[in-house]
Amino acid sequence: MIHATPQAAATMARRARAARQPDDIVKVQRFGNYRLELRAIDLGDPHYRVDVFMDLHFLFEDGDGGTWTQTEKSNFASEFERVVGRVWNRRSIGATRGGARIEMRTRFKSRIGGVYPLDHWEVIVRKDADGLFEDPTGVTVRGFVYQGGRFGLGTGPMARNTVILTQHANAMRPTECGYQSTAAHEYGHMLMNTRTGREDEYAADHPNNADICSVMNAGNAVRGAHIAKVFLWAIGPADEHEASTGTLD
C-alpha cells in the first residue's frame, strides 16, 4: 500500500471539498511523450479514481501466420483492452493519511486502420506464426515499445510512440511464474515503466530480477512501484511529484 504525505492528504481534502458530485472530473493531465492522459474522478468524499486514458491506433500487418480478417482485427483490439484491464485495474492503489482511497482504471479509445496523427499510441500487430520477432537491437522478443521517437521514429512533440505485438500477445503464455500476457507487460511500459526508467525486470542486471511474478518480469502481479507515478499524480500537482514522498509496504 502507498500512503500519501500529510501535505498531499491536505491537497486531496481540498479537492474533495471542491468536487461534490460523484464521477466529477477533478483534473486532467496529458503526459507529453508518455502519450497518455490521467483523469482524476471524484467518487464521493473522500474517495477518488484515476482513469488512465489512452487513444490507441491499431495497425495490423500480415505475415507468415496468415492474413488478418476484419473480425480478427476487431477481436484483437477488444481483447487487448480486456486483458490489460484484468491485470491493471485496481480497487486501491493507495490512500491518503486522511483515509481517501484511490482506485485506478484503464480506459481506451481504440481505432483500427486509417490515419490518426494525434493518437497516444500506434499499436502495430504482426501475424507472426511463432509470436516472435527481432527488435531494433537484434534481440528476439514477443513485444516491444518505442517511446517518443526512439530508433529513428521521429523527434519533437509529434514523435511516434509505437508498440509492436504479434497476434499471440493477448494470450496467457506459460512462464516461470505460471502465466503472463505479453499485452499486459507491454502496457506496463506504456504506463511510464519505460526503458528510460524502470526497465524489464527479467533483465539479469535488474535489481528486481528475482521477483519473477511481477508483471514487468514474468508474471501478472502489479507492484506498488509500477503505479507510483499514477498515485503521486493523483495526490498532488504534477510539478510536486518529485517532492512528494510515499512509502511502499
WOWOVEN-V834350 format. One record per residue. N is the residue number from 0. RES is the residue in three letters. SS is DSSP state (H for helix, E for strand, C for the rest). D_CENTER is the distance of its C-alpha to the mean C-alpha in Angstrom with 2 decimals. Layout:
N/RES/SS/D_CENTER  N/RES/SS/D_CENTER
This chain:
0/MET/C/18.92  1/ILE/E/18.24  2/HIS/E/21.17  3/ALA/C/21.58  4/THR/C/24.63  5/PRO/H/27.59  6/GLN/H/27.01  7/ALA/H/23.47  8/ALA/H/24.93  9/ALA/H/27.55  10/THR/H/25.04  11/MET/H/23.43  12/ALA/H/26.97  13/ARG/H/27.97  14/ARG/H/25.04  15/ALA/H/26.02  16/ARG/H/29.57  17/ALA/H/28.65  18/ALA/C/26.56  19/ARG/C/28.85  20/GLN/C/27.63  21/PRO/C/24.92  22/ASP/C/21.85  23/ASP/E/22.79  24/ILE/E/20.12  25/VAL/E/20.84  26/LYS/E/18.93  27/VAL/E/16.43  28/GLN/E/15.03  29/ARG/E/13.70  30/PHE/C/12.33  31/GLY/H/14.45  32/ASN/H/13.39  33/TYR/H/9.72  34/ARG/C/10.09  35/LEU/C/8.45  36/GLU/E/10.63  37/LEU/E/10.91  38/ARG/E/13.84  39/ALA/E/15.87  40/ILE/E/17.96  41/ASP/E/21.25  42/LEU/C/22.01  43/GLY/C/25.52  44/ASP/C/26.79  45/PRO/C/25.31  46/HIS/C/21.96  47/TYR/E/18.73  48/ARG/E/15.49  49/VAL/E/12.43  50/ASP/E/11.02  51/VAL/E/7.62  52/PHE/E/9.13  53/MET/E/8.58  54/ASP/E/11.88  55/LEU/E/11.88  56/HIS/E/15.14  57/PHE/E/16.04  58/LEU/E/18.93  59/PHE/E/20.74  60/GLU/E/23.13  61/ASP/C/26.07  62/GLY/E/27.05  63/ASP/C/29.21  64/GLY/C/27.51  65/GLY/E/29.08  66/THR/C/28.53  67/TRP/C/25.80  68/THR/C/27.23  69/GLN/H/25.92  70/THR/H/25.43  71/GLU/H/23.38  72/LYS/H/21.11  73/SER/H/20.66  74/ASN/H/20.19  75/PHE/H/17.49  76/ALA/H/15.36  77/SER/H/16.05  78/GLU/H/15.45  79/PHE/H/12.01  80/GLU/H/11.07  81/ARG/H/13.16  82/VAL/H/12.05  83/VAL/H/8.30  84/GLY/H/9.71  85/ARG/H/12.33  86/VAL/H/10.40  87/TRP/H/7.82  88/ASN/C/10.24  89/ARG/E/12.51  90/ARG/E/16.03  91/SER/E/16.10  92/ILE/E/13.93  93/GLY/E/17.16  94/ALA/E/20.34  95/THR/C/22.64  96/ARG/C/26.08  97/GLY/C/27.50  98/GLY/C/25.80  99/ALA/C/23.14  100/ARG/E/20.39  101/ILE/E/16.79  102/GLU/E/14.58  103/MET/E/10.93  104/ARG/E/10.25  105/THR/E/7.87  106/ARG/E/10.01  107/PHE/E/10.70  108/LYS/E/13.82  109/SER/E/14.57  110/ARG/E/17.64  111/ILE/E/19.54  112/GLY/C/21.82  113/GLY/C/23.57  114/VAL/C/22.74  115/TYR/C/20.15  116/PRO/C/20.24  117/LEU/C/18.13  118/ASP/C/15.02  119/HIS/C/11.66  120/TRP/E/10.99  121/GLU/E/13.80  122/VAL/E/13.18  123/ILE/E/16.38  124/VAL/E/17.41  125/ARG/E/20.56  126/LYS/C/23.15  127/ASP/C/24.02  128/ALA/C/26.22  129/ASP/C/25.17  130/GLY/C/21.42  131/LEU/C/21.73  132/PHE/E/22.04  133/GLU/E/22.61  134/ASP/C/20.14  135/PRO/C/21.85  136/THR/C/23.13  137/GLY/C/24.83  138/VAL/C/22.80  139/THR/E/22.42  140/VAL/E/18.84  141/ARG/C/17.11  142/GLY/C/14.12  143/PHE/E/13.47  144/VAL/E/11.35  145/TYR/E/13.64  146/GLN/C/12.59  147/GLY/C/15.03  148/GLY/C/18.10  149/ARG/H/18.19  150/PHE/H/20.84  151/GLY/H/22.89  152/LEU/C/20.54  153/GLY/C/21.94  154/THR/C/22.08  155/GLY/C/21.86  156/PRO/C/19.72  157/MET/C/19.69  158/ALA/C/18.55  159/ARG/C/16.51  160/ASN/C/12.91  161/THR/E/13.08  162/VAL/E/11.63  163/ILE/E/14.61  164/LEU/E/14.89  165/THR/E/18.04  166/GLN/C/19.35  167/HIS/C/18.83  168/ALA/C/15.03  169/ASN/C/14.70  170/ALA/C/17.60  171/MET/E/17.74  172/ARG/E/19.64  173/PRO/E/21.91  174/THR/E/20.97  175/GLU/C/22.68  176/CYS/C/20.90  177/GLY/E/21.66  178/TYR/E/18.91  179/GLN/E/15.40  180/SER/E/13.36  181/THR/H/12.46  182/ALA/H/9.97  183/ALA/H/8.07  184/HIS/H/8.63  185/GLU/H/7.64  186/TYR/H/4.16  187/GLY/H/4.44  188/HIS/H/6.18  189/MET/H/4.47  190/LEU/C/3.00  191/MET/C/6.76  192/ASN/C/7.78  193/THR/C/9.78  194/ARG/C/13.30  195/THR/C/14.69  196/GLY/C/13.57  197/ARG/C/12.73  198/GLU/C/13.63  199/ASP/C/13.83  200/GLU/C/15.56  201/TYR/C/17.90  202/ALA/C/19.61  203/ALA/C/23.13  204/ASP/C/23.15  205/HIS/C/19.95  206/PRO/C/21.06  207/ASN/C/18.90  208/ASN/C/20.24  209/ALA/C/22.24  210/ASP/C/19.37  211/ILE/C/19.10  212/CYS/C/17.45  213/SER/E/14.24  214/VAL/C/11.15  215/MET/C/11.07  216/ASN/C/14.75  217/ALA/C/16.40  218/GLY/C/15.43  219/ASN/C/13.03  220/ALA/E/13.49  221/VAL/C/10.82  222/ARG/C/12.83  223/GLY/H/13.47  224/ALA/H/12.69  225/HIS/H/9.01  226/ILE/H/8.71  227/ALA/H/11.85  228/LYS/H/10.89  229/VAL/H/9.80  230/PHE/H/13.05  231/LEU/H/15.15  232/TRP/H/14.41  233/ALA/H/15.41  234/ILE/H/18.65  235/GLY/C/19.91  236/PRO/C/20.04  237/ALA/H/17.67  238/ASP/H/20.78  239/GLU/H/21.39  240/HIS/C/18.21  241/GLU/C/20.17  242/ALA/C/23.10  243/SER/C/21.38  244/THR/C/21.64  245/GLY/C/20.62  246/THR/E/21.42  247/LEU/E/19.61  248/ASP/C/21.78
